[in-house]
Amino acid sequence: MKQKTILIVSIALTAFILVTLGAVVNSALGKSASEPGTVNSLEDLPPEIQQTLQEREDAYNQLIEEANDQLQQVVSQNQTLQAQLDNQADTTFEASVQEQNAISADEALQIARDTVISSAVLDGEPELVDFEGAVAYEVPFKQGNLYIDADTGEVLFNGTIALAPAQVSGEEAARIAANYLDRTDVYKVEMVSLNGDSVYKVKFNSGDVAFVNTSGQIVLVRLASEGGSSNDSGYYDDDHDDHDDDHDEHEDEHEDDD
């Protein structure tokens, strides 16, 4: 409203000054025309009239400059006020949405950590966004973003899954170990902990043991013929004689069958 008022005043003032200036010029030209000689330009006017015209022009320029300054101030104030209102609206909306959501940002982060692959690296804080029409937390990881429903805690999209290696089953781990050792006498496969990671422990009738991670890679081999030594580095947190005991038990089972 202030901008419009200043603009109208500026236009009216400009028109008034131009009309006044034209009247003065016409009056001066008319006066000069009644006197001897011909006036071809403003420079031919008497000095006092030229001074009056110059003063009026300077005053006009000054008023225009002041009006422009005031207009610029109003525009700047309006921009600042609008930015404050927008920020306040965003804050109010986010606070309102947060109050209505059953899941907090911290809870969303924990859900994300429990969902992503173990190697995923967090790359920011959870933020409320619109995900396909639902209010959700966007949890950024370097491997991709997770979107968690802010009301139910459901994982709507897991951007890290595409980068997760395919996990093998126990049967596949047994086949990998058998091919690696060129044996076919697998008799037991179990999941154990090796260096803090879950791996498959594949046992053979011969007493050989191979450890296969969930990605299908051989990480450790213990050969019975070499006294339990391994051809891969690693640490297994079970008792060293575990495979011998299991093998003895297996042999006992064979004897019972006989």
C-alpha positions in Angstrom: 0.0 0.0 0.0 2.9 2.4 0.9 4.6 1.6 -2.4 1.5 2.5 -4.4 1.0 5.8 -2.5 4.6 6.9 -3.0 4.4 6.0 -6.7 1.2 8.0 -7.2 2.6 11.0 -5.4 5.8 10.8 -7.4 3.8 10.7 -10.7 1.6 13.6 -9.6 4.6 15.6 -8.5 6.4 15.0 -11.8 3.3 16.1 -13.8 2.9 19.2 -11.7 6.5 20.2 -12.1 6.4 19.6 -15.8 3.3 21.7 -16.2 4.7 24.5 -14.1 8.0 24.4 -15.9 6.2 24.6 -19.3 4.1 27.5 -18.0 7.2 29.4 -16.9 9.0 28.7 -20.2 5.9 29.8 -22.2 5.6 32.9 -20.1 9.2 33.7 -20.5 9.1 33.1 -24.2 6.0 35.2 -24.5 7.6 38.0 -22.6 10.7 37.8 -24.7 8.7 37.8 -27.9 7.1 41.2 -26.9 10.5 42.7 -26.6 12.8 43.5 -29.4 14.8 40.5 -30.7 14.0 36.8 -31.4 14.3 34.0 -28.8 15.4 30.7 -30.5 16.4 28.7 -27.4 16.5 28.9 -23.6 19.9 30.3 -23.7 18.4 33.4 -25.3 16.2 34.0 -22.3 17.2 36.6 -19.7 19.6 35.3 -17.0 17.1 35.7 -14.2 14.6 33.4 -16.1 17.4 30.9 -16.8 18.3 30.8 -13.1 14.6 30.3 -12.2 14.3 27.5 -14.6 17.5 25.9 -13.4 16.4 26.1 -9.8 13.1 24.5 -10.6 14.8 21.7 -12.5 17.2 21.1 -9.6 14.3 21.0 -7.2 12.4 18.6 -9.5 15.5 16.2 -9.7 15.9 16.4 -6.0 12.2 15.4 -5.4 12.5 12.5 -7.9 15.6 11.3 -6.2 14.0 11.5 -2.7 10.9 9.7 -4.0 13.1 6.9 -5.5 15.0 6.5 -2.3 11.7 6.2 -0.3 10.3 3.8 -2.8 13.5 1.6 -2.5 13.3 1.7 1.2 9.7 0.5 1.1 10.6 -2.3 -1.3 13.5 -3.4 0.9 11.3 -3.3 4.0 8.6 -5.4 2.3 11.2 -8.0 1.1 12.6 -8.3 4.7 9.1 -8.6 6.1 8.1 -11.2 3.5 11.2 -13.2 4.3 10.4 -13.1 8.0 6.8 -14.2 7.3 7.9 -17.1 5.1 10.4 -18.3 7.7 7.9 -18.0 10.4 5.3 -19.9 8.3 7.9 -22.7 7.6 8.8 -23.0 11.3 5.2 -23.0 12.3 4.3 -25.7 9.7 7.2 -27.9 10.7 6.4 -27.5 14.4 2.7 -28.3 13.7 3.6 -31.3 11.6 6.1 -32.5 14.3 3.4 -32.3 17.0 1.1 -34.4 14.8 3.6 -37.1 14.0 4.0 -40.2 16.2 7.6 -40.7 15.1 10.3 -38.2 16.2 13.4 -37.4 14.3 15.6 -39.4 16.7 13.3 -42.4 16.3 13.4 -42.1 12.6 17.2 -42.0 12.7 17.3 -45.2 14.8 14.9 -46.9 12.4 17.2 -45.9 9.5 20.3 -47.2 11.3 18.6 -50.5 11.9 17.5 -50.8 8.3 20.5 -49.7 6.2 23.4 -51.9 5.3 26.2 -52.1 7.9 28.6 -50.1 5.8 26.2 -47.2 5.2 27.5 -43.8 6.4 25.2 -41.1 7.7 25.4 -37.9 5.6 23.1 -35.5 7.5 20.2 -35.1 9.9 16.6 -36.4 9.3 14.3 -33.8 7.7 10.5 -33.8 7.2 9.6 -33.9 3.5 6.7 -34.8 1.3 7.3 -38.3 -0.1 4.7 -39.3 -2.7 2.0 -37.5 -0.8 3.0 -38.7 2.7 4.8 -36.8 5.4 8.1 -38.6 5.9 11.6 -38.2 7.3 14.3 -38.1 4.8 17.5 -39.7 6.3 20.5 -39.1 4.1 23.3 -41.6 3.8 26.3 -41.5 1.5 25.0 -44.7 -0.1 21.4 -43.3 -0.6 18.5 -41.8 1.2 15.9 -43.5 3.4 12.3 -42.3 3.7 10.4 -43.2 6.8 6.7 -42.5 7.4 6.5 -39.9 10.1 3.3 -41.3 11.5 3.8 -45.1 11.4 7.6 -45.4 11.2 7.4 -47.6 8.1 10.3 -47.5 5.7 8.8 -46.1 2.5 12.0 -46.3 0.5 15.5 -47.6 1.1 18.0 -46.0 -1.2 20.9 -48.1 0.1 19.4 -51.5 -0.8 20.6 -51.3 -4.4 24.2 -51.1 -3.1 23.9 -54.0 -0.6 25.7 -57.1 -1.8 23.5 -60.2 -2.4 23.5 -62.5 0.6 24.1 -66.2 0.1 22.1 -69.0 1.9 23.6 -71.8 4.0 23.3 -74.2 1.1 25.1 -71.8 -1.2 27.8 -71.3 1.4 28.3 -75.0 1.6 28.5 -75.3 -2.2 31.1 -72.5 -2.3 33.2 -74.1 0.4 33.0 -77.5 -1.3 34.1 -76.1 -4.6 36.9 -74.2 -2.9 38.3 -77.3 -1.1 37.2 -79.7 -3.9 35.3 -81.8 -1.5 31.8 -83.2 -1.4 31.5 -84.5 2.2 29.9 -81.5 3.8 27.9 -82.6 6.9 27.1 -79.4 8.8 26.6 -75.7 8.1 26.0 -73.1 10.9 26.1 -69.4 11.4 28.9 -68.1 13.7 30.7 -64.9 14.6 34.1 -64.2 13.0 35.8 -60.9 13.8 32.5 -59.5 14.8 30.8 -60.5 11.5 28.2 -63.2 11.0 29.6 -65.9 8.7 28.8 -69.5 7.7 30.9 -72.2 9.2 31.0 -75.2 6.8 32.3 -78.5 8.3 33.4 -81.5 6.3 33.6 -85.2 7.4 37.4 -84.9 6.9 37.6 -82.4 9.7 38.2 -79.5 7.4 36.3 -76.3 8.2 35.7 -73.3 5.9 34.2 -70.0 6.8 32.1 -68.2 4.2 30.8 -64.7 4.7 27.3 -63.7 3.7 28.6 -62.3 0.4 29.8 -65.7 -0.6 33.6 -65.1 0.0 35.9 -67.6 1.7 37.4 -65.8 4.7 39.1 -68.6 6.6 39.9 -72.3 6.1 41.1 -74.8 8.7 42.5 -78.0 7.3 42.5 -81.1 9.5 45.5 -82.5 7.7 47.5 -79.4 8.7 46.7 -79.7 12.4 44.0 -77.0 12.3 46.2 -74.3 10.6 44.5 -72.0 8.1 45.5 -70.6 4.7 43.6 -67.4 5.4 44.1 -64.9 8.2 41.3 -64.5 10.7 40.1 -65.2 14.2 37.3 -67.5 15.1 35.8 -66.9 18.6 34.8 -70.6 19.1 37.1 -73.0 21.0 40.0 -74.3 18.9 39.0 -77.9 19.4 35.3 -77.3 18.5 35.7 -78.8 15.0 37.5 -81.8 16.4 34.7 -82.4 19.0 32.0 -82.1 16.3 33.9 -84.4 14.0 34.3 -87.0 16.9 30.5 -86.7 17.5 29.9 -87.2 13.9 32.1 -90.3 13.8 30.2 -91.6 16.9 27.0 -91.2 15.1 28.4 -93.3 12.2 29.5 -96.0 14.6 26.0 -96.0 16.2 24.5 -96.4 12.8 26.7 -99.4 12.1 
